[in-house]
Amino acid sequence: MSYARIGRTDRIAVVDEEVVRLVRSVDVFAQLPLTAVERLAAGMTRIAAAPGEVLMREGESGDTFVIVGSGQVEVSVGGVPMQRL
């Protein structure tokens, strides 16, 4: 009896289950296959922001997707607070 090779073991990455759950909590990612979610999670960078710290500014290029794991963020438009998430 023989089995097909699944893949090289050096390609296997261990991803924190908490981060996988966090990614899955975002509607747009919730239905992705686990392998896709694990790839997203593996590419994420955890940051800690101080109260009042600006994460991004209106008008900047959109090259970052932020998922808030804990705490709150305030969204403003034209300097006017619009929503607290």
C-alpha positions in Angstrom: 0.0 0.0 0.0 1.3 3.5 -0.8 0.2 7.0 0.0 0.7 10.2 -2.0 2.9 12.8 -0.4 0.9 15.4 1.4 3.6 18.1 1.2 6.9 19.0 2.7 7.0 19.4 6.5 9.0 22.6 6.3 6.0 24.3 4.7 3.9 23.7 7.8 3.4 26.7 9.9 2.0 26.8 13.4 -0.4 29.6 13.8 -1.8 30.8 17.1 -5.4 29.6 17.4 -6.5 32.9 19.0 -5.4 34.7 15.9 -7.2 32.3 13.7 -10.4 32.9 15.7 -9.9 36.6 15.5 -9.5 36.5 11.7 -12.6 34.2 11.4 -14.6 36.8 13.5 -14.4 39.2 10.5 -17.4 38.6 8.3 -15.4 38.8 5.0 -13.0 36.1 6.2 -15.4 33.9 8.1 -16.2 31.5 5.2 -12.6 31.1 3.9 -11.1 27.7 4.0 -8.9 27.1 7.1 -5.7 27.1 5.1 -6.5 30.6 3.7 -7.3 31.9 7.2 -4.1 30.4 8.5 -2.1 32.1 5.8 -3.7 35.4 6.6 -3.1 34.9 10.3 0.6 33.9 9.7 1.1 37.2 7.8 -0.4 39.4 10.5 1.5 41.6 12.8 0.3 42.2 16.4 0.5 45.8 17.5 -0.4 47.6 20.7 -1.7 51.2 20.5 -1.8 53.7 23.3 -5.0 55.5 24.0 -5.3 58.4 21.5 -2.7 57.0 19.1 -3.6 57.3 15.4 -3.5 54.0 13.6 -4.2 55.5 10.1 -5.3 58.8 8.7 -8.0 59.8 6.3 -6.5 60.1 2.8 -3.5 57.8 3.4 -3.1 54.9 1.0 -5.0 51.9 2.1 -2.3 49.3 2.5 -3.2 48.0 6.0 -6.2 46.1 7.2 -6.8 46.4 11.0 -8.6 43.9 13.1 -9.2 45.1 16.6 -8.6 42.2 19.0 -9.3 44.1 22.2 -10.1 47.7 23.1 -11.8 50.3 21.0 -11.0 52.6 18.1 -12.7 55.8 17.1 -13.4 56.5 13.4 -13.5 60.1 12.3 -14.2 61.8 9.0 -12.8 65.3 8.4 -11.7 65.3 12.1 -15.3 64.7 13.3 -15.7 61.5 15.3 -18.2 59.3 13.5 -18.2 56.0 15.3 -16.5 54.1 18.1 -15.8 50.4 17.4 
